[in-house]
Amino acid sequence: MDIESLVARINELARKQKESGLNDAELAERAELREIYLNNIRSNFRQQLESIEIVDDVSGDTYSKGK
């Protein structure tokens, strides 16, 4: 499931929750979709952090994770 359809389904369930409530299957689906979404955000954030290079202004040396 791509991120756009994932967010769309989460929002659809949120609207239904406000209007009429969710049954047990929908509550479980919402929890699973939210976890997938959060894992995706964590993964993307981790990749961004790992790609950051720190440059020493004085020496010009660059440092990144693992070096």
MOPAC internal coordinates of N, CA, C and O (Angstrom, degrees):
PM7 1SCF
backbone

  N    0.0000 0     0.00 0     0.00 0    0    0    0
  C    1.4518 1     0.00 0     0.00 0    1    0    0
  C    1.5343 1   107.77 1     0.00 0    2    1    0
  O    1.2310 1   120.52 1   -52.83 1    3    2    1
  N    1.3137 1   116.61 1   127.17 1    3    2    1
  C    1.4626 1   118.72 1   178.82 1    5    3    2
  C    1.5277 1   110.16 1   -77.06 1    6    5    3
  O    1.2310 1   121.07 1   -15.63 1    7    6    5
  N    1.3157 1   115.55 1   164.37 1    7    6    5
  C    1.4621 1   121.43 1  -172.18 1    9    7    6
  C    1.5267 1   112.06 1   -63.28 1   10    9    7
  O    1.2310 1   120.16 1   143.80 1   11   10    9
  N    1.3299 1   117.30 1   -36.20 1   11   10    9
  C    1.4654 1   119.86 1  -179.14 1   13   11   10
  C    1.5211 1   112.03 1   -65.85 1   14   13   11
  O    1.2310 1   120.38 1   135.89 1   15   14   13
  N    1.3222 1   116.88 1   -44.11 1   15   14   13
  C    1.4675 1   119.53 1   179.27 1   17   15   14
  C    1.5283 1   110.41 1   -70.66 1   18   17   15
  O    1.2310 1   120.37 1   148.33 1   19   18   17
  N    1.3228 1   116.89 1   -31.67 1   19   18   17
  C    1.4617 1   121.51 1   176.53 1   21   19   18
  C    1.5367 1   110.29 1   -62.78 1   22   21   19
  O    1.2310 1   120.69 1   131.23 1   23   22   21
  N    1.3270 1   116.28 1   -48.77 1   23   22   21
  C    1.4656 1   121.02 1   179.71 1   25   23   22
  C    1.5296 1   110.19 1   -65.20 1   26   25   23
  O    1.2310 1   120.68 1   140.62 1   27   26   25
  N    1.3176 1   116.30 1   -39.38 1   27   26   25
  C    1.4675 1   119.83 1   179.17 1   29   27   26
  C    1.5305 1   110.67 1   -60.84 1   30   29   27
  O    1.2310 1   120.18 1   136.71 1   31   30   29
  N    1.3278 1   117.26 1   -43.29 1   31   30   29
  C    1.4674 1   120.57 1  -179.71 1   33   31   30
  C    1.5343 1   111.05 1   -68.42 1   34   33   31
  O    1.2310 1   120.36 1   140.04 1   35   34   33
  N    1.3454 1   116.91 1   -39.96 1   35   34   33
  C    1.4648 1   119.98 1   176.58 1   37   35   34
  C    1.5192 1   109.96 1   -60.08 1   38   37   35
  O    1.2310 1   120.33 1   135.21 1   39   38   37
  N    1.3285 1   116.98 1   -44.79 1   39   38   37
  C    1.4664 1   120.91 1   179.41 1   41   39   38
  C    1.5228 1   111.99 1   -65.43 1   42   41   39
  O    1.2310 1   120.75 1   142.42 1   43   42   41
  N    1.3262 1   116.18 1   -37.58 1   43   42   41
  C    1.4623 1   120.43 1   177.34 1   45   43   42
  C    1.5307 1   110.49 1   -61.59 1   46   45   43
  O    1.2310 1   120.73 1   135.77 1   47   46   45
  N    1.3193 1   116.20 1   -44.23 1   47   46   45
  C    1.4655 1   120.10 1   178.19 1   49   47   46
  C    1.5242 1   111.43 1   -66.99 1   50   49   47
  O    1.2310 1   119.94 1   145.45 1   51   50   49
  N    1.3299 1   117.72 1   -34.55 1   51   50   49
  C    1.4673 1   120.75 1   178.08 1   53   51   50
  C    1.5268 1   110.46 1   -65.29 1   54   53   51
  O    1.2310 1   120.60 1   137.51 1   55   54   53
  N    1.3280 1   116.46 1   -42.49 1   55   54   53
  C    1.4742 1   119.85 1   177.50 1   57   55   54
  C    1.5287 1   111.19 1   -62.80 1   58   57   55
  O    1.2310 1   120.94 1   136.75 1   59   58   57
  N    1.3313 1   115.81 1   -43.25 1   59   58   57
  C    1.4611 1   119.52 1   179.85 1   61   59   58
  C    1.5278 1   110.79 1   -64.25 1   62   61   59
  O    1.2310 1   120.49 1   141.93 1   63   62   61
  N    1.3367 1   116.68 1   -38.07 1   63   62   61
  C    1.4681 1   121.14 1   178.21 1   65   63   62
  C    1.5254 1   110.25 1   -58.83 1   66   65   63
  O    1.2310 1   120.75 1   136.01 1   67   66   65
  N    1.3316 1   116.18 1   -43.99 1   67   66   65
  C    1.4625 1   120.17 1  -179.47 1   69   67   66
  C    1.5221 1   111.85 1   -67.74 1   70   69   67
  O    1.2310 1   120.48 1   142.96 1   71   70   69
  N    1.3265 1   116.70 1   -37.04 1   71   70   69
  C    1.4636 1   120.85 1  -175.50 1   73   71   70
  C    1.5265 1   113.22 1   -78.68 1   74   73   71
  O    1.2310 1   120.96 1   128.24 1   75   74   73
  N    1.3262 1   115.76 1   -51.76 1   75   74   73
  C    1.4622 1   117.42 1  -171.88 1   77   75   74
  C    1.5211 1   114.80 1  -137.74 1   78   77   75
  O    1.2310 1   120.37 1   177.58 1   79   78   77
  N    1.3201 1   116.90 1    -2.42 1   79   78   77
  C    1.4611 1   120.00 1  -178.31 1   81   79   78
  C    1.5143 1   111.27 1    89.00 1   82   81   79
  O    1.2310 1   121.20 1   -13.03 1   83   82   81
  N    1.3094 1   115.32 1   166.97 1   83   82   81
  C    1.4590 1   121.68 1  -178.49 1   85   83   82
  C    1.5224 1   110.12 1  -117.74 1   86   85   83
  O    1.2310 1   121.35 1   -32.24 1   87   86   85
  N    1.3362 1   115.02 1   147.76 1   87   86   85
  C    1.4605 1   118.37 1   174.78 1   89   87   86
  C    1.5320 1   108.66 1   -84.04 1   90   89   87
  O    1.2310 1   120.32 1    -2.28 1   91   90   89
  N    1.3160 1   117.00 1   177.72 1   91   90   89
  C    1.4685 1   121.32 1  -175.28 1   93   91   90
  C    1.5237 1   112.52 1   -61.33 1   94   93   91
  O    1.2310 1   120.30 1   140.25 1   95   94   93
  N    1.3167 1   117.04 1   -39.75 1   95   94   93
  C    1.4703 1   120.67 1  -179.85 1   97   95   94
  C    1.5267 1   110.26 1   -65.63 1   98   97   95
  O    1.2310 1   120.38 1   139.37 1   99   98   97
  N    1.3207 1   116.88 1   -40.63 1   99   98   97
  C    1.4620 1   120.83 1   179.28 1  101   99   98
  C    1.5330 1   111.55 1   -69.15 1  102  101   99
  O    1.2310 1   120.40 1   143.49 1  103  102  101
  N    1.3232 1   116.84 1   -36.51 1  103  102  101
  C    1.4645 1   120.16 1   175.94 1  105  103  102
  C    1.5274 1   111.00 1   -62.86 1  106  105  103
  O    1.2310 1   120.71 1   138.30 1  107  106  105
  N    1.3362 1   116.25 1   -41.70 1  107  106  105
  C    1.4619 1   120.76 1   178.28 1  109  107  106
  C    1.5296 1   110.53 1   -66.46 1  110  109  107
  O    1.2310 1   120.38 1   138.64 1  111  110  109
  N    1.3202 1   116.89 1   -41.36 1  111  110  109
  C    1.4682 1   120.97 1   177.98 1  113  111  110
  C    1.5256 1   110.38 1   -62.43 1  114  113  111
  O    1.2310 1   120.62 1   135.63 1  115  114  113
  N    1.3260 1   116.41 1   -44.37 1  115  114  113
  C    1.4688 1   120.50 1   179.85 1  117  115  114
  C    1.5218 1   110.87 1   -60.61 1  118  117  115
  O    1.2310 1   120.09 1   136.42 1  119  118  117
  N    1.3151 1   117.43 1   -43.58 1  119  118  117
  C    1.4636 1   121.37 1   179.43 1  121  119  118
  C    1.5324 1   110.75 1   -63.21 1  122  121  119
  O    1.2310 1   120.51 1   137.46 1  123  122  121
  N    1.3199 1   116.63 1   -42.54 1  123  122  121
  C    1.4636 1   120.62 1   179.45 1  125  123  122
  C    1.5305 1   111.05 1   -65.29 1  126  125  123
  O    1.2310 1   120.30 1   136.16 1  127  126  125
  N    1.3333 1   117.03 1   -43.84 1  127  126  125
  C    1.4624 1   120.88 1   179.82 1  129  127  126
  C    1.5201 1   111.35 1   -64.77 1  130  129  127
  O    1.2310 1   120.55 1   140.04 1  131  130  129
  N    1.3107 1   116.55 1   -39.96 1  131  130  129
  C    1.4700 1   120.09 1   178.28 1  133  131  130
  C    1.5253 1   110.60 1   -63.46 1  134  133  131
  O    1.2310 1   120.25 1   139.49 1  135  134  133
  N    1.3191 1   117.14 1   -40.51 1  135  134  133
  C    1.4659 1   120.73 1   179.62 1  137  135  134
  C    1.5285 1   110.68 1   -65.51 1  138  137  135
  O    1.2310 1   120.24 1   138.55 1  139  138  137
  N    1.3224 1   117.16 1   -41.45 1  139  138  137
  C    1.4679 1   120.89 1   176.58 1  141  139  138
  C    1.5229 1   109.96 1   -61.03 1  142  141  139
  O    1.2310 1   120.57 1   135.16 1  143  142  141
  N    1.3276 1   116.51 1   -44.84 1  143  142  141
  C    1.4620 1   121.89 1  -179.90 1  145  143  142
  C    1.5299 1   111.05 1   -61.62 1  146  145  143
  O    1.2310 1   120.41 1   133.08 1  147  146  145
  N    1.3241 1   116.82 1   -46.92 1  147  146  145
  C    1.4696 1   120.79 1   179.84 1  149  147  146
  C    1.5230 1   111.95 1   -64.59 1  150  149  147
  O    1.2310 1   120.19 1   140.66 1  151  150  149
  N    1.3184 1   117.24 1   -39.34 1  151  150  149
  C    1.4637 1   120.08 1   177.20 1  153  151  150
  C    1.5232 1   111.27 1   -63.17 1  154  153  151
  O    1.2310 1   120.89 1   142.68 1  155  154  153
  N    1.3315 1   115.91 1   -37.32 1  155  154  153
  C    1.4577 1   120.72 1   177.23 1  157  155  154
  C    1.5289 1   110.64 1   -63.92 1  158  157  155
  O    1.2310 1   120.19 1   134.85 1  159  158  157
  N    1.3223 1   117.24 1   -45.15 1  159  158  157
  C    1.4677 1   121.57 1   178.77 1  161  159  158
  C    1.5270 1   110.11 1   -62.60 1  162  161  159
  O    1.2310 1   120.26 1   135.18 1  163  162  161
  N    1.3159 1   117.10 1   -44.82 1  163  162  161
  C    1.4678 1   120.61 1   179.48 1  165  163  162
  C    1.5270 1   111.18 1   -60.58 1  166  165  163
  O    1.2310 1   120.89 1   136.22 1  167  166  165
  N    1.3117 1   115.91 1   -43.78 1  167  166  165
  C    1.4541 1   120.57 1  -179.72 1  169  167  166
  C    1.5275 1   111.52 1   -63.05 1  170  169  167
  O    1.2310 1   120.57 1   133.79 1  171  170  169
  N    1.3204 1   116.51 1   -46.21 1  171  170  169
  C    1.4637 1   120.68 1   179.05 1  173  171  170
  C    1.5201 1   111.08 1   -62.82 1  174  173  171
  O    1.2310 1   120.15 1   138.21 1  175  174  173
  N    1.3113 1   117.33 1   -41.79 1  175  174  173
  C    1.4577 1   121.38 1   179.86 1  177  175  174
  C    1.5318 1   110.39 1   -64.78 1  178  177  175
  O    1.2310 1   120.65 1   137.69 1  179  178  177
  N    1.3257 1   116.36 1   -42.31 1  179  178  177
  C    1.4600 1   121.25 1   178.86 1  181  179  178
  C    1.5326 1   110.04 1   -61.47 1  182  181  179
  O    1.2310 1   120.28 1   137.97 1  183  182  181
  N    1.3300 1   117.07 1   -42.03 1  183  182  181
  C    1.4659 1   120.59 1   178.27 1  185  183  182
  C    1.5247 1   110.71 1   -62.55 1  186  185  183
  O    1.2310 1   120.24 1   139.17 1  187  186  185
  N    1.3165 1   117.15 1   -40.83 1  187  186  185
  C    1.4597 1   120.19 1   178.33 1  189  187  186
  C    1.5246 1   110.90 1   -63.19 1  190  189  187
  O    1.2310 1   120.67 1   135.80 1  191  190  189
  N    1.3163 1   116.33 1   -44.20 1  191  190  189
  C    1.4596 1   119.68 1   179.76 1  193  191  190
  C    1.5270 1   111.59 1   -63.56 1  194  193  191
  O    1.2310 1   120.72 1   140.12 1  195  194  193
  N    1.3119 1   116.24 1   -39.88 1  195  194  193
  C    1.4541 1   120.09 1  -178.14 1  197  195  194
  C    1.5285 1   112.53 1   -70.77 1  198  197  195
  O    1.2310 1   119.90 1   159.05 1  199  198  197
  N    1.3193 1   117.79 1   -20.95 1  199  198  197
  C    1.4640 1   120.33 1  -179.09 1  201  199  198
  C    1.5318 1   112.38 1   -90.34 1  202  201  199
  O    1.2310 1   120.26 1   176.29 1  203  202  201
  N    1.3180 1   117.10 1    -3.71 1  203  202  201
  C    1.4673 1   120.97 1  -179.61 1  205  203  202
  C    1.5252 1   109.38 1   -74.45 1  206  205  203
  O    1.2310 1   121.55 1   -46.77 1  207  206  205
  N    1.3128 1   114.63 1   133.23 1  207  206  205
  C    1.4608 1   120.74 1   173.82 1  209  207  206
  C    1.5176 1   108.62 1  -114.52 1  210  209  207
  O    1.2310 1   120.90 1   -43.93 1  211  210  209
  N    1.3077 1   115.88 1   136.07 1  211  210  209
  C    1.4596 1   121.63 1   178.69 1  213  211  210
  C    1.5251 1   107.20 1  -100.62 1  214  213  211
  O    1.2310 1   120.69 1   -51.42 1  215  214  213
  N    1.3197 1   116.28 1   128.58 1  215  214  213
  C    1.4604 1   121.32 1  -179.26 1  217  215  214
  C    1.5209 1   108.94 1  -110.53 1  218  217  215
  O    1.2310 1   121.10 1   -53.77 1  219  218  217
  N    1.3165 1   115.50 1   126.23 1  219  218  217
  C    1.4561 1   121.98 1   176.14 1  221  219  218
  C    1.5273 1   107.97 1   -78.22 1  222  221  219
  O    1.2310 1   120.49 1   -61.59 1  223  222  221
  N    1.3448 1   116.68 1   118.41 1  223  222  221
  C    1.4602 1   121.27 1  -177.83 1  225  223  222
  C    1.5267 1   112.69 1   -60.99 1  226  225  223
  O    1.2310 1   120.53 1   145.97 1  227  226  225
  N    1.2958 1   116.59 1   -34.03 1  227  226  225
  C    1.4672 1   120.67 1  -175.67 1  229  227  226
  C    1.5266 1   111.40 1   -77.01 1  230  229  227
  O    1.2310 1   120.54 1   125.53 1  231  230  229
  N    1.3205 1   116.58 1   -54.47 1  231  230  229
  C    1.4619 1   119.94 1  -174.68 1  233  231  230
  C    1.5249 1   113.54 1   -92.03 1  234  233  231
  O    1.2310 1   120.41 1   159.90 1  235  234  233
  N    1.3201 1   116.82 1   -20.10 1  235  234  233
  C    1.4623 1   120.27 1  -177.10 1  237  235  234
  C    1.5145 1   113.33 1    81.10 1  238  237  235
  O    1.2310 1   120.34 1  -178.08 1  239  238  237
  N    1.3244 1   116.95 1     1.92 1  239  238  237
  C    1.4592 1   120.72 1   178.28 1  241  239  238
  C    1.5210 1   110.00 1   -66.90 1  242  241  239
  O    1.2310 1   121.52 1   -33.89 1  243  242  241
  N    1.3204 1   114.71 1   146.11 1  243  242  241
  C    1.4686 1   119.93 1   176.14 1  245  243  242
  C    1.5223 1   109.01 1  -112.66 1  246  245  243
  O    1.2310 1   121.26 1   -35.61 1  247  246  245
  N    1.3004 1   115.19 1   144.39 1  247  246  245
  C    1.4489 1   122.51 1  -179.46 1  249  247  246
  C    1.5244 1   108.09 1  -130.56 1  250  249  247
  O    1.2310 1   121.26 1   -41.29 1  251  250  249
  N    1.2963 1   115.20 1   138.71 1  251  250  249
  C    1.4495 1   119.93 1   172.71 1  253  251  250
  C    1.5190 1   107.99 1  -140.82 1  254  253  251
  O    1.2310 1   120.82 1    -8.43 1  255  254  253
  N    1.3161 1   116.04 1   171.57 1  255  254  253
  C    1.4558 1   120.23 1  -178.16 1  257  255  254
  C    1.5354 1   109.68 1   -58.21 1  258  257  255
  O    1.2310 1   121.00 1   -47.59 1  259  258  257
  N    1.2987 1   115.68 1   132.41 1  259  258  257
  C    1.4516 1   120.03 1   177.75 1  261  259  258
  C    1.5138 1   114.57 1    93.22 1  262  261  259
  O    1.2310 1   120.35 1   173.72 1  263  262  261
  N    1.3202 1   116.94 1    -6.28 1  263  262  261
  C    1.4763 1   119.28 1   178.87 1  265  263  262
  C    1.4997 1   110.79 1  -103.91 1  266  265  263
  O    1.2310 1   120.10 1   180.00 1  267  266  265

